[in-house]
Amino acid sequence: MTVTKKAMVKRIAAETEVKRADVKEVVQHFLDDMVEALSEGKKIEFRRFGIFELVVAKEKVGRNPKKPQNEVVIPEHVKVRFRTSESLTKKVSQLAPKDFK
């Protein structure tokens, strides 16, 4: 099951009794600020949730599964990594693996 931004906005609006449009605007500003901070090379840390940080992925050789004889060099690049907090990891580890197959 996927939780969308729209569904989260709807739930938060219902729980807080704040207009959906206002919640949507705050959530979008929050996400925009995260994108801005990451694009400036900053790390974002939320206690009891996790850390978003930038890491450099080393150059590597990839292959097209349809044409494995063709090698493609994937250049070194920057990507976003998310590391979960201990409390989130603990909570997720309580889920049953069979429910995700």
LINLIN-V590987 format. One record per residue. N is the residue number from 1. RES is the residue in one letter. SS is DSSP state (h for helix, s for strand, l for the rest). Layout:
# LINLIN-V590987
{{N,RES,SS} {N,RES,SS}}
This chain:
# LINLIN-V590987
{{1,M,l} {2,T,l} {3,V,l} {4,T,l} {5,K,h} {6,K,h} {7,A,h} {8,M,h} {9,V,h} {10,K,h} {11,R,h} {12,I,h} {13,A,h} {14,A,h} {15,E,h} {16,T,h} {17,E,l} {18,V,l} {19,K,l} {20,R,h} {21,A,h} {22,D,h} {23,V,h} {24,K,h} {25,E,h} {26,V,h} {27,V,h} {28,Q,h} {29,H,h} {30,F,h} {31,L,h} {32,D,h} {33,D,h} {34,M,h} {35,V,h} {36,E,h} {37,A,h} {38,L,h} {39,S,h} {40,E,l} {41,G,l} {42,K,l} {43,K,l} {44,I,s} {45,E,s} {46,F,s} {47,R,l} {48,R,l} {49,F,l} {50,G,s} {51,I,s} {52,F,s} {53,E,s} {54,L,s} {55,V,s} {56,V,s} {57,A,s} {58,K,l} {59,E,l} {60,K,s} {61,V,s} {62,G,s} {63,R,s} {64,N,s} {65,P,l} {66,K,l} {67,K,s} {68,P,s} {69,Q,s} {70,N,s} {71,E,s} {72,V,s} {73,V,s} {74,I,s} {75,P,l} {76,E,l} {77,H,s} {78,V,s} {79,K,s} {80,V,s} {81,R,s} {82,F,s} {83,R,s} {84,T,s} {85,S,l} {86,E,h} {87,S,h} {88,L,h} {89,T,h} {90,K,h} {91,K,h} {92,V,h} {93,S,l} {94,Q,l} {95,L,l} {96,A,l} {97,P,h} {98,K,h} {99,D,h} {100,F,h} {101,K,l}}
